[in-house]
Amino acid sequence: MKTFVFDIGETLVRDDRYWGSWADWLGTPRHTLSALVGAVTAQGLDNSEALKLVRPGIDIPAEYAAREAAGRGEYLDESDLYEDVRPALARLQALGRRVVVAGNQTARAGELLRRLDLPADLVATSEEWGCAKPSAEFFARALDASGAPARDTVYIGDHPANDTFPAAEAGLRTVHLRRGPWGHLWANDPRVREKADWVVESLVELTAIVEE
């Protein structure tokens, strides 16, 4: 394995702040929005549908812009990272592997992540690339960023429909991370077990994949 490409939400960063800030903005309890996000995702819908349930007819881009203008926009700092992120990514680089961060996030999230100076060779988001998971175009871009053949590129994520399945379809090796709501929900799903090359509990386990 020459390159490891990482999803972002609930792989590298917790989504607590993101959804909590949306709940506060919309004036709904955080638990309510969190539960709705889980419900729509389990139904195979985009998690933004949860915002539409809280406020029918919502114009999400307009609300996003309004939040930014009000100084209550998207934000990430060191506290949003899972504890194993820096050691795992740094270890992979020390082993001579290329590390790429690429997920379904805004351009603003990309800026914030780059400010954290992660042990990564490249940080990019779907908005910056102009394509999003689970599209084949996104994984083609991920392979371009990898600089290695698909068989030598590993995509790590928590969401089967956005990460494991389309990455495998694109020919990449795949790791399903049992983390966050989606990672736990589908970790033992027979389809995930069939498609994922590895299922892990922590990013530090990736070192063993290299050593294999």
N, C-alpha and C positions, 0 to 999 in steps of 0.2 A: 504494500500500500504506500503510495507516494504522496497523496494529497487527502486531507480531511476537510470536508466542507460542513459547516455547522449552521443549522437553523438558529433562529434568534429567540423568539418568544417561548418561554418555558423549556428552553434548552440551555441558553446562556443567561437569560434574564427572567426574573419573575414578572408575571403580568399583574401583580397586585396593584401597583401604583397606577398602571394604565386604566384598568377597569374601575378602580376606586375613584379616580379623578373624573371619569365619565359619569359615574353614579352621582357624585357630588354636584357636577355641572347640571345634570338633569333633575336633581332634587329627589332622587329615589334612594332607598336604603342600599348600601353596598352589597349586602347579602342578596337582595332581590335581583340586582343586575348580574351578580356572579352566578346565581342559580339559573337565570335565563340564558346566559352565555353557555353554560353547560348543557342546558336542554336543547338549544338550537343546534349546537355542534353535534350532539349525540344523534340528532335527526339528520345529519349530513348537510346542514345549512351553514352558510357563512356566519361567523360569530357576530358580525355587524347587525344581523337580523334581531339580535337581542335589544339593540338600541331602538329599533323600530317598534318593538313590542312595548317598550317603556313610553315612547313618544311616537305614536302613529303619524306618518307623514313627515318625519324628520328629514331634513336635508343635511346629511352627515358632513359633506365637505364644507358647507356653510357654517355648521356648528363648530367644526374643527377650527376654521378660520376665526370664528368669534372667540373661541377659547384662547387662541394664540394672542389675539388683539387685547384680550382682558388680562393677559399675563398668567393665564391658567392652562397653558398649553402643554404639549408633550415634554416630558423630562425624564432623564435617566442619570443616575450616578452610581458610584461604586456599590452602594447598598442594594442596588437592584440585581447585581450579579449573584449567581449561585456560587457557593464557597469553593467548589471544585473547578471553576472555569479557568482562573489564571494558572493554577498549577498544572492542569491537564493540557492546556494549549501550549504553555511554555515547555512542558516535557516533550510534546510532539515535535516542536521546533528543534529542541535539543537533540532529538533523534534524527534530525535531518528531513523531517516531513514538512510539506507546505501546508499552511493553515489558512483556510478561507472562511469568512463569516458571510452568509448570504441567506436572507429570509424575507418573508412577506412583511415589510415594514415601510414606513414613510421615509422620505429623504431626510426629514428632520431627525428621525431615529438613527439614520446612518451617520449624520454629523455628530450626534451625541455619543454614539458608540466609538467613533474614531477619537473623540476627545478623551475617552477612557484609556487610550493607548494600550489596547489589548495585545497579547502576544499572538498577533495574526499578521499574515502577509497581505491580506486584502479584506476590507469590510465593505459590503455593498448591500443595497436593499432593492426590493422589487420596484419601488417607485423610481429609483435611480436607473434601473435597467429597463423600465418601461414594460415589464412583463411580470407576472406573478405565478406562484405555485397554485395549482398543480400543473400548469401548462408545460408542454414539451419545450417551449422556447426558454422558459426559466432554466430548465436543467441543461439546455444547450449552452446557455450563458455560464452556468456553473461549471460546466466542463471546460469552456474557454478559460475561465478564471483558474481552473485547476492546473492547467498546463500538463496534464497527464491523461493517458487513456482512461476510458470509463472503468475498465476492470481494475485500474490502480487508483481509483478515486472512491472515497467513502463519504456518503451523505449521512449526517447524524441529525435526527429529529424526533419529536414526540408524537406527531400526528400522522397516522397511517395514510389518510387520503391526500394530505398535502406533502408528506415527506417520503415515507417508506415505499408506498406503491408507485408513485410517479418516478421516483429516483430509480427504483428497480427496473421500471419499464424503459428508462433511458439507458440502462445498462450499467449504472453505478452499483457499487456494493453499498449495503445499507445497514445502519444501526438504529434500532428503535430504542429510545431512551425512556425508561419507566420513571417519568417525572411529570409533575403537574397533572391536571385533570385528564387530559387526553392520553398522556403516557400511561397512566394507571388504568384508565378505562379500557384500553385496547391491548395492554401488554400480553394478555393470555389469549387473545383472539387467534383462532387457528390460522386465519389468513395472514395475520401479522407474523406469526411464528413461521409460516411457510415462506413468506417473501423476504423477511429480514434476515440478513446474514448473521447478525448478532442482536441480542437483547441485553441491555445493560442497565444497572441501577445508578451508576455514577460515571461521569466523564473520565475519571482516573482509570477506569477499566480499559480505555482505549489503548493504553500502553501495551496491554497484553496482546491486542490485535497486531500491533507493530511487531512485537517479539515473536509472534507465530510465524 
